[in-house]
Amino acid sequence: MKLGALSLCAAAVAGVAAVPAIAQTNVTIGATPPVVTLNVTESVEAAPDVVTVGTGVETRAPTAKQAMADNAGQMTSLIAAIAKAGIAKKDIQTSGVRLSAQYDYSGRNPDGTQAPPKFVGYEASNQLSVKLRDVAKLGDLLDKMVAAGATNISGPNFAIDDPSPLLVQARGAALKSAKAQADFYAQQAGYGSARLLSISESNSGGMPPMPVMAMRMKADSVAATPIEPGQVAASVTLTVQYALEK
């Protein structure tokens, strides 16, 4: 009996000895340095070297066929005049063709109430987008368009054909400004330096700050059209993150 009890006890001890000891692990999490996020925009201005202008012809006739035929004849003359002015074919693009019925809404009934609209014919419109690569010649081009039969002109929209060099300058200025601001925050908050973590960019290259209003031209205009191209800007916006470190 005692031998059996001893065997059972030994087995129990052996069972206890088979359980592994629980390890003690101490984990220390270091303090995360504060992060400052900055949005910085810088622009560089320069004189534009390309300009885009819209032009076209609107014609009216009793029938749709006649309106389109009249329009085609005038547009052919307009396109020929633009090409003769030195504009390459690749820089002349149709931007819209429209044909619509026209109604007169001014009629009144004998009792003074509004009369039903009266059909008066069709209006055809054909519009072009023209890019000029010599900004100084824009005024002369506009005059030639009108002389060739253009009934409307819109724009001009000035731009830089290749804004890459301006964007490089703006990018450098934006990054320099961001670093100066990050260093300021680090100093004011009692930190020794600001370490760059990330950069993301958006940009707009060589475009005017605002659009120019559309103009309607008279076919008998004889005065030279004055043009002031001014300056256009290439802008870069950086979103930059810096860690402030001791």
Summary of the structure (lengths in Angstrom):
residues: 246
radius of gyration: 37.5
end to end distance: 74.0
largest distance: 132.2
contacts: 656
relative contact order: 0.23
helix: 32%
strand: 37%
